[in-house]
Amino acid sequence: MVAAEITDVGVQHAVVVNFTKTLEITTTGQSLYLADMRAALAGINPFTGAEVRVTHFTDLLLWNNGTSSIVFNSDDYVTIALIHAGR
């Protein structure tokens, strides 16, 4: 996934968000992943290749960094649950 700040001009800042696998259900082939986005995100911007630090983002993008297409069958799905907690 990519966290990005996108305006009318285009992508202003973006960084790849790292996931940690927290659960694998071997009977169904499904997995649950967690991404902690409470702090500023730092890494490589996948659009520019530049080292960046993103402190404000407006969009979350699914990103396939592989060399082949991803095909979703009728029983496949992606669920994103965001939990926003004020400090």
N, CA, C and O atoms as a GROMACS GRO file, in nm:
protein
  348
    1MET      N    1   0.084  -0.115   0.000
    1MET     CA    2   0.000   0.000   0.000
    1MET      C    3   0.090   0.123   0.000
    1MET      O    4   0.202   0.120   0.051
    2VAL      N    5   0.039   0.230  -0.058
    2VAL     CA    6   0.111   0.357  -0.063
    2VAL      C    7   0.026   0.463   0.006
    2VAL      O    8  -0.093   0.478  -0.024
    3ALA      N    9   0.085   0.537   0.098
    3ALA     CA   10   0.021   0.652   0.161
    3ALA      C   11   0.068   0.774   0.083
    3ALA      O   12   0.188   0.797   0.068
    4ALA      N   13  -0.029   0.853   0.033
    4ALA     CA   14   0.008   0.965  -0.054
    4ALA      C   15  -0.072   1.089  -0.020
    4ALA      O   16  -0.186   1.081   0.027
    5GLU      N   17  -0.012   1.204  -0.046
    5GLU     CA   18  -0.084   1.330  -0.044
    5GLU      C   19  -0.109   1.367  -0.190
    5GLU      O   20  -0.015   1.394  -0.265
    6ILE      N   21  -0.236   1.367  -0.229
    6ILE     CA   22  -0.272   1.396  -0.367
    6ILE      C   23  -0.358   1.522  -0.370
    6ILE      O   24  -0.456   1.533  -0.296
    7THR      N   25  -0.318   1.616  -0.455
    7THR     CA   26  -0.392   1.741  -0.472
    7THR      C   27  -0.441   1.749  -0.616
    7THR      O   28  -0.424   1.654  -0.693
    8ASP      N   29  -0.500   1.862  -0.653
    8ASP     CA   30  -0.544   1.883  -0.790
    8ASP      C   31  -0.427   1.881  -0.888
    8ASP      O   32  -0.445   1.855  -1.007
    9VAL      N   33  -0.307   1.910  -0.839
    9VAL     CA   34  -0.187   1.911  -0.922
    9VAL      C   35  -0.135   1.769  -0.946
    9VAL      O   36  -0.069   1.743  -1.047
   10GLY      N   37  -0.164   1.678  -0.855
   10GLY     CA   38  -0.116   1.540  -0.866
   10GLY      C   39  -0.060   1.491  -0.734
   10GLY      O   40  -0.090   1.547  -0.628
   11VAL      N   41   0.022   1.387  -0.740
   11VAL     CA   42   0.083   1.330  -0.620
   11VAL      C   43   0.191   1.424  -0.570
   11VAL      O   44   0.288   1.452  -0.641
   12GLN      N   45   0.176   1.474  -0.448
   12GLN     CA   46   0.273   1.564  -0.389
   12GLN      C   47   0.380   1.487  -0.310
   12GLN      O   48   0.499   1.515  -0.322
   13HIS      N   49   0.336   1.392  -0.230
   13HIS     CA   50   0.426   1.309  -0.149
   13HIS      C   51   0.367   1.169  -0.146
   13HIS      O   52   0.245   1.152  -0.148
   14ALA      N   53   0.453   1.069  -0.141
   14ALA     CA   54   0.405   0.931  -0.132
   14ALA      C   55   0.514   0.843  -0.074
   14ALA      O   56   0.633   0.867  -0.096
   15VAL      N   57   0.473   0.742   0.000
   15VAL     CA   58   0.569   0.647   0.056
   15VAL      C   59   0.501   0.510   0.068
   15VAL      O   60   0.381   0.501   0.095
   16VAL      N   61   0.578   0.406   0.047
   16VAL     CA   62   0.528   0.270   0.060
   16VAL      C   63   0.512   0.239   0.208
   16VAL      O   64   0.601   0.268   0.288
   17VAL      N   65   0.398   0.181   0.244
   17VAL     CA   66   0.369   0.144   0.382
   17VAL      C   67   0.402  -0.004   0.400
   17VAL      O   68   0.353  -0.089   0.325
   18ASN      N   69   0.484  -0.034   0.499
   18ASN     CA   70   0.522  -0.173   0.525
   18ASN      C   71   0.415  -0.243   0.608
   18ASN      O   72   0.359  -0.184   0.700
   19PHE      N   73   0.388  -0.367   0.575
   19PHE     CA   74   0.290  -0.448   0.645
   19PHE      C   75   0.358  -0.557   0.726
   19PHE      O   76   0.467  -0.603   0.691
   20THR      N   77   0.294  -0.597   0.835
   20THR     CA   78   0.338  -0.712   0.915
   20THR      C   79   0.225  -0.814   0.913
   20THR      O   80   0.111  -0.783   0.948
   21LYS      N   81   0.257  -0.937   0.872
   21LYS     CA   82   0.154  -1.041   0.873
   21LYS      C   83   0.125  -1.079   1.017
   21LYS      O   84   0.216  -1.116   1.091
   22THR      N   85  -0.002  -1.072   1.057
   22THR     CA   86  -0.040  -1.102   1.195
   22THR      C   87  -0.116  -1.233   1.208
   22THR      O   88  -0.124  -1.290   1.317
   23LEU      N   89  -0.174  -1.281   1.097
   23LEU     CA   90  -0.252  -1.405   1.104
   23LEU      C   91  -0.257  -1.468   0.965
   23LEU      O   92  -0.278  -1.399   0.866
   24GLU      N   93  -0.238  -1.598   0.960
   24GLU     CA   94  -0.253  -1.671   0.835
   24GLU      C   95  -0.350  -1.786   0.859
   24GLU      O   96  -0.328  -1.869   0.947
   25ILE      N   97  -0.455  -1.791   0.780
   25ILE     CA   98  -0.555  -1.898   0.792
   25ILE      C   99  -0.524  -1.999   0.683
   25ILE      O  100  -0.560  -1.978   0.567
   26THR      N  101  -0.458  -2.107   0.718
   26THR     CA  102  -0.409  -2.202   0.619
   26THR      C  103  -0.522  -2.276   0.547
   26THR      O  104  -0.504  -2.319   0.433
   27THR      N  105  -0.637  -2.292   0.612
   27THR     CA  106  -0.747  -2.365   0.547
   27THR      C  107  -0.809  -2.287   0.433
   27THR      O  108  -0.865  -2.347   0.341
   28THR      N  109  -0.800  -2.154   0.436
   28THR     CA  110  -0.860  -2.072   0.331
   28THR      C  111  -0.758  -1.998   0.246
   28THR      O  112  -0.792  -1.946   0.140
   29GLY      N  113  -0.634  -1.993   0.290
   29GLY     CA  114  -0.531  -1.918   0.219
   29GLY      C  115  -0.538  -1.769   0.243
   29GLY      O  116  -0.471  -1.692   0.174
   30GLN      N  117  -0.618  -1.726   0.339
   30GLN     CA  118  -0.631  -1.584   0.370
   30GLN      C  119  -0.529  -1.543   0.474
   30GLN      O  120  -0.482  -1.624   0.554
   31SER      N  121  -0.495  -1.415   0.472
   31SER     CA  122  -0.400  -1.361   0.569
   31SER      C  123  -0.448  -1.227   0.618
   31SER      O  124  -0.522  -1.157   0.549
   32LEU      N  125  -0.404  -1.191   0.738
   32LEU     CA  126  -0.436  -1.062   0.796
   32LEU      C  127  -0.305  -0.988   0.820
   32LEU      O  128  -0.211  -1.044   0.877
   33TYR      N  129  -0.299  -0.863   0.775
   33TYR     CA  130  -0.179  -0.781   0.788
   33TYR      C  131  -0.211  -0.655   0.867
   33TYR      O  132  -0.326  -0.611   0.872
   34LEU      N  133  -0.108  -0.598   0.928
   34LEU     CA  134  -0.122  -0.476   1.006
   34LEU      C  135  -0.018  -0.375   0.957
   34LEU      O  136   0.097  -0.409   0.932
   35ALA      N  137  -0.061  -0.250   0.946
   35ALA     CA  138   0.031  -0.141   0.914
   35ALA      C  139   0.013  -0.033   1.020
   35ALA      O  140  -0.098   0.019   1.036
   36ASP      N  141   0.118   0.001   1.091
   36ASP     CA  142   0.111   0.104   1.194
   36ASP      C  143   0.144   0.237   1.130
   36ASP      O  144   0.256   0.260   1.084
   37MET      N  145   0.045   0.326   1.127
   37MET     CA  146   0.064   0.454   1.060
   37MET      C  147   0.050   0.570   1.158
   37MET      O  148   0.012   0.680   1.119
   38ARG      N  149   0.080   0.544   1.286
   38ARG     CA  150   0.065   0.650   1.387
   38ARG      C  151   0.175   0.754   1.379
   38ARG      O  152   0.152   0.869   1.416
   39ALA      N  153   0.290   0.717   1.330
   39ALA     CA  154   0.402   0.811   1.322
   39ALA      C  155   0.422   0.854   1.177
   39ALA      O  156   0.357   0.801   1.087
   40ALA      N  157   0.511   0.948   1.155
   40ALA     CA  158   0.544   0.988   1.018
   40ALA      C  159   0.602   0.867   0.945
   40ALA      O  160   0.674   0.786   1.004
   41LEU      N  161   0.572   0.857   0.818
   41LEU     CA  162   0.619   0.746   0.737
   41LEU      C  163   0.738   0.791   0.654
   41LEU      O  164   0.735   0.897   0.592
   42ALA      N  165   0.843   0.711   0.654
   42ALA     CA  166   0.963   0.746   0.579
   42ALA      C  167   1.001   0.630   0.488
   42ALA      O  168   0.981   0.514   0.523
   43GLY      N  169   1.056   0.662   0.373
   43GLY     CA  170   1.098   0.560   0.279
   43GLY      C  171   1.115   0.617   0.141
   43GLY      O  172   1.136   0.738   0.124
   44ILE      N  173   1.106   0.530   0.041
   44ILE     CA  174   1.125   0.568  -0.097
   44ILE      C  175   0.990   0.599  -0.161
   44ILE      O  176   0.896   0.521  -0.149
   45ASN      N  177   0.981   0.712  -0.229
   45ASN     CA  178   0.862   0.747  -0.305
   45ASN      C  179   0.858   0.657  -0.429
   45ASN      O  180   0.950   0.663  -0.511
   46PRO      N  181   0.754   0.572  -0.445
   46PRO     CA  182   0.752   0.480  -0.558
   46PRO      C  183   0.734   0.549  -0.693
   46PRO      O  184   0.758   0.488  -0.797
   47PHE      N  185   0.691   0.674  -0.694
   47PHE     CA  186   0.671   0.747  -0.818
   47PHE      C  187   0.796   0.820  -0.864
   47PHE      O  188   0.821   0.833  -0.984
   48THR      N  189   0.878   0.868  -0.767
   48THR     CA  190   0.996   0.948  -0.802
   48THR      C  191   1.127   0.879  -0.769
   48THR      O  192   1.231   0.915  -0.825
   49GLY      N  193   1.124   0.781  -0.679
   49GLY     CA  194   1.247   0.715  -0.636
   49GLY      C  195   1.323   0.792  -0.530
   49GLY      O  196   1.430   0.748  -0.486
   50ALA      N  197   1.270   0.907  -0.488
   50ALA     CA  198   1.338   0.992  -0.389
   50ALA      C  199   1.307   0.944  -0.247
   50ALA      O  200   1.201   0.888  -0.221
   51GLU      N  201   1.402   0.965  -0.157
   51GLU     CA  202   1.382   0.937  -0.014
   51GLU      C  203   1.290   1.046   0.042
   51GLU      O  204   1.318   1.165   0.025
   52VAL      N  205   1.181   1.005   0.108
   52VAL     CA  206   1.083   1.102   0.157
   52VAL      C  207   1.038   1.068   0.298
   52VAL      O  208   1.059   0.958   0.349
   53ARG      N  209   0.974   1.167   0.359
   53ARG     CA  210   0.909   1.151   0.489
   53ARG      C  211   0.770   1.212   0.474
   53ARG      O  212   0.758   1.331   0.443
   54VAL      N  213   0.666   1.132   0.496
   54VAL     CA  214   0.529   1.178   0.479
   54VAL      C  215   0.465   1.192   0.617
   54VAL      O  216   0.454   1.094   0.691
   55THR      N  217   0.424   1.313   0.650
   55THR     CA  218   0.359   1.338   0.779
   55THR      C  219   0.210   1.361   0.763
   55THR      O  220   0.136   1.358   0.861
   56HIS      N  221   0.166   1.385   0.641
   56HIS     CA  222   0.024   1.410   0.612
   56HIS      C  223  -0.009   1.339   0.482
   56HIS      O  224   0.057   1.360   0.380
   57PHE      N  225  -0.111   1.254   0.484
   57PHE     CA  226  -0.153   1.190   0.360
   57PHE      C  227  -0.304   1.200   0.346
   57PHE      O  228  -0.378   1.204   0.444
   58THR      N  229  -0.348   1.204   0.222
   58THR     CA  230  -0.490   1.217   0.191
   58THR      C  231  -0.548   1.091   0.131
   58THR      O  232  -0.670   1.074   0.129
   59ASP      N  233  -0.463   1.001   0.081
   59ASP     CA  234  -0.511   0.883   0.010
   59ASP      C  235  -0.426   0.761   0.043
   59ASP      O  236  -0.306   0.771   0.070
   60LEU      N  237  -0.491   0.645   0.038
   60LEU     CA  238  -0.422   0.516   0.048
   60LEU      C  239  -0.443   0.444  -0.084
   60LEU      O  240  -0.556   0.427  -0.129
   61LEU      N  241  -0.334   0.400  -0.145
   61LEU     CA  242  -0.339   0.337  -0.277
   61LEU      C  243  -0.293   0.193  -0.267
   61LEU      O  244  -0.193   0.164  -0.201
   62LEU      N  245  -0.364   0.102  -0.333
   62LEU     CA  246  -0.314  -0.035  -0.345
   62LEU      C  247  -0.205  -0.034  -0.451
   62LEU      O  248  -0.220   0.030  -0.556
   63TRP      N  249  -0.095  -0.104  -0.423
   63TRP     CA  250   0.020  -0.098  -0.513
   63TRP      C  251   0.070  -0.240  -0.538
   63TRP      O  252   0.101  -0.313  -0.444
   64ASN      N  253   0.079  -0.277  -0.663
   64ASN     CA  254   0.136  -0.406  -0.703
   64ASN      C  255   0.277  -0.379  -0.753
   64ASN      O  256   0.296  -0.327  -0.863
   65ASN      N  257   0.376  -0.416  -0.672
   65ASN     CA  258   0.515  -0.394  -0.713
   65ASN      C  259   0.575  -0.518  -0.778
   65ASN      O  260   0.696  -0.526  -0.798
   66GLY      N  261   0.490  -0.616  -0.812
   66GLY     CA  262   0.535  -0.736  -0.880
   66GLY      C  263   0.541  -0.716  -1.031
   66GLY      O  264   0.508  -0.609  -1.082
   67THR      N  265   0.582  -0.820  -1.100
   67THR     CA  266   0.595  -0.812  -1.245
   67THR      C  267   0.476  -0.872  -1.318
   67THR      O  268   0.468  -0.865  -1.440
   68SER      N  269   0.383  -0.932  -1.243
   68SER     CA  270   0.265  -0.990  -1.308
   68SER      C  271   0.138  -0.929  -1.251
   68SER      O  272   0.139  -0.870  -1.142
   69SER      N  273   0.031  -0.943  -1.324
   69SER     CA  274  -0.098  -0.887  -1.282
   69SER      C  275  -0.155  -0.966  -1.166
   69SER      O  276  -0.125  -1.084  -1.148
   70ILE      N  277  -0.238  -0.899  -1.088
   70ILE     CA  278  -0.312  -0.964  -0.981
   70ILE      C  279  -0.454  -0.982  -1.031
   70ILE      O  280  -0.518  -0.886  -1.076
   71VAL      N  281  -0.505  -1.104  -1.024
   71VAL     CA  282  -0.639  -1.134  -1.071
   71VAL      C  283  -0.724  -1.168  -0.949
   71VAL      O  284  -0.691  -1.260  -0.874
   72PHE      N  285  -0.833  -1.094  -0.931
   72PHE     CA  286  -0.926  -1.122  -0.822
   72PHE      C  287  -1.040  -1.206  -0.877
   72PHE      O  288  -1.107  -1.167  -0.973
   73ASN      N  289  -1.063  -1.322  -0.815
   73ASN     CA  290  -1.175  -1.407  -0.851
   73ASN      C  291  -1.299  -1.360  -0.777
   73ASN      O  292  -1.292  -1.268  -0.695
   74SER      N  293  -1.412  -1.421  -0.805
   74SER     CA  294  -1.538  -1.377  -0.744
   74SER      C  295  -1.539  -1.393  -0.593
   74SER      O  296  -1.614  -1.322  -0.525
   75ASP      N  297  -1.459  -1.484  -0.538
   75ASP     CA  298  -1.458  -1.502  -0.392
   75ASP      C  299  -1.338  -1.435  -0.325
   75ASP      O  300  -1.317  -1.453  -0.206
   76ASP      N  301  -1.260  -1.357  -0.401
   76ASP     CA  302  -1.148  -1.282  -0.345
   76ASP      C  303  -1.193  -1.141  -0.310
   76ASP      O  304  -1.282  -1.086  -0.374
   77TYR      N  305  -1.131  -1.085  -0.209
   77TYR     CA  306  -1.163  -0.948  -0.173
   77TYR      C  307  -1.049  -0.888  -0.092
   77TYR      O  308  -0.966  -0.960  -0.036
   78VAL      N  309  -1.048  -0.757  -0.088
   78VAL     CA  310  -0.953  -0.683  -0.007
   78VAL      C  311  -1.035  -0.596   0.087
   78VAL      O  312  -1.125  -0.524   0.045
   79THR      N  313  -1.003  -0.604   0.214
   79THR     CA  314  -1.072  -0.522   0.313
   79THR      C  315  -0.969  -0.437   0.384
   79THR      O  316  -0.865  -0.486   0.428
   80ILE      N  317  -0.999  -0.310   0.396
   80ILE     CA  318  -0.912  -0.220   0.469
   80ILE      C  319  -0.994  -0.162   0.584
   80ILE      O  320  -1.098  -0.099   0.562
   81ALA      N  321  -0.947  -0.183   0.704
   81ALA     CA  322  -1.012  -0.126   0.823
   81ALA      C  323  -0.919  -0.022   0.881
   81ALA      O  324  -0.805  -0.053   0.917
   82LEU      N  325  -0.966   0.099   0.890
   82LEU     CA  326  -0.888   0.205   0.949
   82LEU      C  327  -0.941   0.235   1.088
   82LEU      O  328  -1.061   0.256   1.106
   83ILE      N  329  -0.852   0.237   1.184
   83ILE     CA  330  -0.889   0.272   1.320
   83ILE      C  331  -0.818   0.402   1.353
   83ILE      O  332  -0.695   0.407   1.362
   84HIS      N  333  -0.896   0.506   1.370
   84HIS     CA  334  -0.840   0.637   1.398
   84HIS      C  335  -0.861   0.667   1.547
   84HIS      O  336  -0.974   0.672   1.596
   85ALA      N  337  -0.752   0.685   1.615
   85ALA     CA  338  -0.759   0.715   1.759
   85ALA      C  339  -0.693   0.849   1.784
   85ALA      O  340  -0.576   0.868   1.751
   86GLY      N  341  -0.766   0.941   1.842
   86GLY     CA  342  -0.708   1.071   1.876
   86GLY      C  343  -0.616   1.058   1.995
   86GLY      O  344  -0.633   0.972   2.081
   87ARG      N  345  -0.518   1.145   1.999
   87ARG     CA  346  -0.422   1.141   2.109
   87ARG      C  347  -0.457   1.244   2.211
   87ARG      O  348  -0.388   1.257   2.312
   0.00000   0.00000   0.00000
